[in-house]
Amino acid sequence: MHIVAFATGNPRKAEEVRSILRSYDIDVEVVKVRKIEIQDDSIERIAAFSARILARRIGKPLVVEDTGLFIDALKGFPGPYSAYVYRTIGLKGVLKLMEGVEDRHATFVCVVAYCEPGYRPIVFEGRVRGRIADEARGSFGWGYDPIFEPDGYNKTYAEMGVYKNEVSHRAEAFRKFANWYIESKRV
Amino acid sequence: MHIVAFATGNPRKAEEVRSILRSYDIDVEVVKVRKIEIQDDSIERIAAFSARILARRIGKPLVVEDTGLFIDALKGFPGPYSAYVYRTIGLKGVLKLMEGVEDRHATFVCVVAYCEPGYRPIVFEGRVRGRIADEARGSFGWGYDPIFEPDGYNKTYAEMGVYKNEVSHRAEAFRKFANWYIESKRV
């Protein structure tokens, strides 16, 4: 069993990542530190910057994750500021912005940044294309899960239950990380 | 004439600050550097962090400014991410979010952070209370100026012309800075 430090303040996110990594024989140890996140339109740069600083601070390798929902018709909004937008205008606000908007395409992006102290971060990305639902549906997960329908499904993430973890942007990013991590530990 | 380095990529902001500081016999030298801004709900911390890093990088004292429009009914949105929100959903999006909303109160906040290399930043704040207009009006200024009506006026910032610089949140913050700066240079 490998154990990897994971910086997050969201217990549901920690559980989700744990469930994704289980089949790779990797467990996560949650590190509760205040992340320093920069303002940037690229969540890849945000996660990489954060991982580099935190690895140095805690003095061991760790993983940081950043996620954004990028809505085509809103020029990528809420994107890198998805968490802040959720806390303020919420799903109701996002749905209001999408009222009467025909193009409902959106991309859910997750970036995992792994960093060892003093080294450059390595990043892994997962992307899922989908649509913004007309109203919130379902109760699984958190955040934007009730309004995001991945392409090829008539359900929102929140209606998919644990099956979300088979197809999600976060699953894709963490699987890429896990494959690389296990490979690199074999060397 | 005192000259102070001012980090901004917005020429209209530089002009506005120049006009505010003129009567204090202070001129600004625009420094074009990429600001590093953290994600934080407090623009005071964002500006202070940015000033500290940039002062060290350019090796001389400088001023950084951060501004946010905090709308009561939207829990402070767009707040620290006002620039990003303007670039994506724009005034149209903010007005859509405010459709049918009775409480239109908002606060425009400007923080000026002054920092000398290796020292702690000193911050000055200006706040103006007002309302979100029902539609964009006027052409002066930029950003949210056409939808912000300061209390006591029936005009938006964008309708007030240069008179905006007498009453604005930015004027208040830079005047506080200027008074302190001139005092401290006399010692």
Interface residues (C-beta under 8 A of the other chain):
Chain A: I36 E37 I38 Q39 D41 I46 L74 K75 G76 F77 G79 P80 Y81 Y84 V85 R87 T88 I89 G93 K96 L97 E99
Chain B: I36 E37 I38 Q39 D41 I46 L74 K75 G76 F77 G79 P80 Y81 Y84 V85 R87 T88 I89 G93 K96 L97 E99
